[in-house]
């Protein structure tokens, strides 16, 4: 076995180790239904919900479930707020909609936490009224992926 063979074997070992490590980071990823049995609705304290369910980790998935708009329900959406100031003031101007008013129906839609940074979530309906008055907002800062 020559020097090139040793380098090749070392390279294969590194690739396998990285593949195994990346697979391990998703094996123990958790799935959270936002609001538990209350789902994503007006008047529920999502800050308390987030604190109760912490810690969250990179690769965890949040499931937002809410009824589509009808004569009996108010529409809801999910925005990823631009920064802390936008979150605190419920300013949607530079925020990104990640779930529209129909995506939460049925089994809901999933948002996977892919970065170790604050994620500011809010309902954007009625120009931020649900965020401002209805407590439909929360922040999560995921930790490193859980390695079980």
N, C-alpha and C positions, 0 to 999 in steps of 0.2 A: 504494500500500500504506500503510494508516494505522497508527497506534500499536497498535491492537488486533490487527491482522494480524501485526505484529512480535512481539508477546507470544505469540500462538498458535504462530507458527513456532518461537520459542525454546522454548516448552513441548514441542512435538513433538520437537525436537532433544534435549532433556533426557530425555524418555521413551525415545526410541530409544537414546540413549547408555547409560542405565541397563539397558535390556533387553539390549543387546549385552554390557555388562559382566557381568550376571548369567549370561548364556549362556556367556561365556568361563570363568567360574569352575567350571562343570561339565564343560566340554569336556575338560579335562586332569585330571579327578578320577580317582584310581587305585582299583583294586579289589584288596584283599589277602585271601588265604585265611589265616586265623589258624592259625599253626603250620605253614604251607606243607604239605608232603606228610604231616606227622604229624597235621594237623588239630587238633581240640580234644580232648585226651586226657590222662589222668592221667600224671604223672611227667615231663612235658616242661617246659622252662624258658621260659615265655612272656615273661618280662622280657627275656631275651636275644633272643628273636624280635622283640619290639617295638623294641629298640635297633638290631638289625640292619636292620630295615625302615624306620626313621625317615629323614627326617621324614615325618609324616603331615600332611595338610591338611584344612581344612574341605571338605566334600563328598566326601571319600574314603569308600569303603565297605569295611567289614570283613565277611568271610564266615566264619561259624562253621559248621563241618561236624563232625558226630559221629554215631555209630551210635545208633539208638534202643535202649532197654533190651531185653535178651533174656537167655537163660540163659548166653550167652557174653560179654556186654558189661555194663559198669557204666553206669548212667544218668549223663548230664551235662546241665547247664543253663548258662545265662549270666545273670548278674546285673550290673546297673549299680549299683555301690556308691555309697552316699550321700556319703561324704567320705573323706579320707585315713585318718583313724583307723579307720573301718569297714573300709577296704581292708587296712590293716596288720594288723588283728586278725581279719579274715575274719568280721566281725559282719554278719549278713544282716538284722538287725531292721528297719532303715529303707531297705533296698536294694530295687531294683525288678527283677523278673524280666523280661528282654527276650527270652529264648529258653527255652522249656520243653524237657523231655526228648525230645520227638519232633520239634521244629522243625529240628534239625540234620541230619536224615536227608536222603539224596539229595544235592541240590545245596546243602543247608544253608540258613541264613537270613542275611539281610543287615542290617547296622546301619550307617547312614550318619552320619558325624561332621558334625553341623550347627552346632556351637558351638566357639568358641575357649576351651575350658576343659578341665581335666583330666577324662578319662573313665576311671573305675576299673572294670575288668571282673574277674569271678571266677566260678568254678563254685560253685553253691550246694548241690550234692548232699551228702548225709550230714551235714547241718547245718554245712556249711563245711569238712568234712574234706578234700575235694579241693582247696580253696583253701589251707588251712593246711599240709597235708602233701604234697600232690601238685603244688604249684607252679602250680596252674591259676588264675593271676591275672596281670594286667598293667595298666599305666597308660599312657595316650596323651594328650598335649596337642597337638591339631592347631594348625598354623600357619594363616595366612591362606590363602584358596583359591589354588591354583596357577594362574598366568596364562599358562603356557607360553611 
